[in-house]
Amino acid sequence: MSQRLSLIKLVDQLRTEADAYKYLEDLRWGDQPSCPHCGSVRTPYFLKPSNGSSRKTRTGSASERRVWKCADCRKQFSVLTGTVLHGSKIPVRTWVLVMFEMASSKNGMSAREIQRKYDITPEAAWFMAHRLREAMKRDPIAGLLTGRVVADETWYGGRHKNRHMGDQRARGKGITDKTPIMSLVSRETGEVRSRVVTDVKPGNLRAVLVEQTDPKRTHLHTDTSGPYIALGPEFASHQAVNHKIGEYVRGDVSTNQAESYFAQLKRSLDGTHHHVSREHLHRYVTEFDFRFSTRKLADSERMAKIITGTTGRRLTYVKPTRGSF
């Protein structure tokens, strides 16, 4: 796969649905297809259509789906089986093109944009984007962050002056309905890991830090916010810059890496999506974590990582529509 892959080159490669299936097979399996049912890596049988190109479905329509049969468990499967794309009625060619655009668009891609460009319903476009965000989730077995780690938080939500009078009266009283987001940025690898939290009290911040870092091997860089000062002794070292006196960098200590991430995140949420509910904010944050952490990769490499992440993950329509995490 070309490292300088562009949308027009990709469209040229994917002339048919069979081309799209073959493209996904090359990225997911390479030269060795594996059975998603039993895990066998014995060479499966490719079930070639009788006419050489397509087969009839139960409804009588023609399908170019590439089907394999496991040499061990004898079950049939395709490259979509056992992935977030499983069971989708959207053409695989559309999936691949949307996947590339979400991987290559710095500011993301809204569901309405997917709807207009690919002629699908708003609901299908919204669910499609959420399934791809599911594929962008960090691997659960990824190790803990160590070395120099920047920790900071930001608040996402509308401006007080644009709110109803009841909300405006709460201004200055420490009351807000904005949603806090805490991010950790590794100075060693550039990876960012974020969590949507209910508040920025020490208990919540500590839970995120313990979940994502190895405190005894982590040198924490923060601002002088009270919770971080309280948590500092738990780490190998803790250094803070004092924003109140205009100090933003001291030697190699700063929170600029997290601030840079927050700036990109907010520009994209406001400019591309316009509004994201608290209920689904964690899914969008996952997407921007992924894109920021892989910012040095080529678009084609980033897309390959998304396809790898589709394996073993499912997201049914009920889960996001009912607000389940």
N, C-alpha and C positions, 0 to 999 in steps of 0.2 A: 504494500500500500504506500502510495506516494506521501512523503512527509509534507509536501506542499499542496495537499489536497484542497481543492476549492469546490464550492457548490456546483459550479457549472461542469467541472470534471466529474463530480460524483453523479450528477444527473445523466451524463453521457455514459457512465458505466452501468447505470441501473435502467436499462431500457424496458425490462419486463419484471414481473413479480418473481420469476425464477432467478433472475439476476440478483434481486435483493436478498432472496433466501441464500444464494451462494455467497454473497458478500458477507452476510452475517455468519455463515458457517466458517468462512476463512478467518474471521476475526475471533470468533468464540472457540473454535476447535482446532484451527490450523489444518494439519494433515491427518489428524486422528480424532474422528467423531467419537463421542462417548455417550453411553445410554443414560439419560436422566432418571430412568426408572430404577435400575439396579446398579448403575455406576460402572458397568463393564466397559473396558476399553478395547475389547476384541473387535476387529473390523466388522461393523454392521453391514447389512445388505441394503443397497439403495434400491428402492422400489420405483423403477422407471415406468412412467405412464405408457400405456399401450400405444398411444399415438405419438409418443416421443416428447410431448410438450405439456399436456394438461390431462387431468382426470375429472370425471364427473363427481360432484358432491351428492349428498342425500337429497338436496333440493333440485338437482338437475343442472345446476350451473357448473361452469368449467373453472377448475382451480389449478394454478401452477405451483402449488405447495410442494416442496421437496420432502418426501417421506422416506424414513429409514426404518429398518427392522433389526432389533437387537439380536445378536448371535447367541446370547445366553438366555435372557428372559422371554425372548420372542415377541416383545411388545413393540408397537410402532411408535415413532416419535419424529419430531422435527426440531430445528434449531430453536424454535420458540417454546418448546415444552419445558416446563419448570422455570420459566423466567417471568419477569413482569409484563412481557408481551403476550403471555399465554392466554388463549381464548379471545384475543382481540379480533374484531371484525374490520378494523381499519387496515388497508393494504400495507403490507410489509415495506413496500417502497416508500410510502408516506412516513412510516416509523423511522426508517433510516435517514431520510432527508431532515425530518424534524430533530432527530437526535444530533445530527451534524450541526444544525443551526443553533441548538441549545448549547452545544459544546463550544462553538466558535464565537457566539455573540457575547461580548464582554458584559453587556447590560441585561442579558437574559432575553427571554421571548415570552410575551404574554399569551394567554389562551385565546384572546380575541384575534391576535395576529395569526396564530396557527389556524384558527377557524377561517379567516379570510383567505390566507394564502393556499390552504390545502382543501378548501371546500368541504369541511366537515361541520357537524353541529357544535354549538358552544359547549355543551355538556361533554361531548366526546373529546374536544380539544383540551378542556380543563382537566379531565381525568387522565388524558394522555400525558400532559405535562407533569402531573403529580406522580404518575408511574415512573417517568424518567427521573424525577427527583428522588424517588425511592431507590433507583439504581445508583444514584450518586452518593448514597449514604456511605459513611466510612465503614470499612470492614471491621466487624466486631472484634476480630482477633488482632487488630493493629496494636502495636505496643504503646506504652505510656510515654508521654513527652518527658525529656530530660534536657540538661544543659540550661542555656539561657531561655527563659520563657517570659514573654510579655503578657500581662493580664490587665484587662480594662473592661469597662462596660459602657453601654450607650442606651438611650431610650428611643423607642420608635413609636410615633403617633403624630397626630395633627397639632397645629399651633393653638395656643390658648385663645388668641384673638379671633380665631375662626370658629370657636365653639359657642354653644348656647350660654346664655348669661349665668345659669346655675354653675356651669363648669368654670366660667371665668371668675366667679366669686371665690372659687376654691384656690385660685392662683395666689401664691405667697403664703399659703397655710400648710405647705408640705403635702398637699393632696394632688394626685395626678392619676389619670387612667392610661398613661402611656405604658408601654410594655418594655421592661428592661431586657437587654441582650448582653450576655457576658461572653467575651472571646479570649482565647489563649492563642498566642502566636509564637511558634518556635523560631528563635533567632538562628538556630542551626540549620533547619530544613526549610523554613518559610511556610510550613503547614499551619493552618488556622483551624481551631476547633471551637465552635460556638454553641451556646445553649440559651434558649429562651427561659428566663427565670421569673418567678412571681414577684420577687423583690431583691434588693441588693444588701440584705442583712448578712452578717458574717456566716450564719449557718448555711445559707444557700450558696454563697460564693465558695465556702470551704468544700461543700459537696461536689461542686464542679471541679475544683482544683484537685481534690483527692481522686476523683473518677478519671481524670485525664493526665495527671502527672505523677511522677515518682518524687515526692517531696525531698527525700534525702539526697537525691541526685539532681535537683532542680534549683537553679539560681533565678529567683523571681524578680522581675522588674515591673514596677507599678507606679501609680501616683501616690500621693500621701493620704488617700482616702482612709478613714478610720478602720474599716473592716480589714483592709490589706495590712495595715500596721499591726493589727491584732493577730493576723495569721502568719506574719513574717517569720517568727521564731520556729515555725514548723518546717521550714525549708532550709536547704544547705546554706543559702544566703538570701538576703532580701535587700534590694536597693530601690529607693523611690525618688522621683523627681517632684519638686514642689511647684505646682502650677500657680499657686496663689502668689508667689513672688516672681512669676515670670520665668521660672526655670522649666525648660522643656527637654533639654539634653544636658547630660553631665557625663563626659567621657563616652562610654558605649551604652550608658543607661538612658532609656527614654521609653515612652509609650507610643512613639510615632508609628510603629508598625501596625499596632491595633487601630490607631486613628485613621491610617490610610485605608485599612479594610472597612472601617465604619463609613468613611466617606463614599467609597465605591458602592457599598451595600445600600446606603440611603439614596444615593443618586439613582440607582437602578430600581429600587422599590418605588420611588416617587415618579421617576421618568418613564419606566416601562410598564409597571403594574398599577401605578397610581394609588391603589389602596390594597392592603393585605390585612385580613382580619387576624386578631390575636389567635384564633382557633387554628389557623393554618400557617402562621408565621414561621413555625419551626421547620416546615418543609422548604420554604423559600430560603431560609438561612442555611439549610443543608446544601442547597444548590450553589449558593454563593461561596460557602466554605470550599466546596469541591473545585469550583472554577478558580478561586484565589490560590488554593494549594497547588493546583496544576498549571499555574499561569506561565511557567517556563517551558511547558510542553507544546509541541505542535498541535494544531487543531485535530489532525488525524489521530495522534497519540491519545489526546484527551477523549476522543470519541471511542477509541478502543477500550479505554478504561471504563467508560460507561457501559459498553456491551459486556465486559467482564463482570461488572456489578449487577447486571440483570439476572445472573444465574442464582437460583435458589431463593429468589425473593418474589413475593406476590403481594399485590395491593388490590383488593376488591373495591368496587364502587361504593359499597356500604360503609367501609371504614372512614374515608374522608368526608362523606356526606353526612355522617352521623357524629362527626367531630371526634372520632376516636383517634388516639395517638398510637 
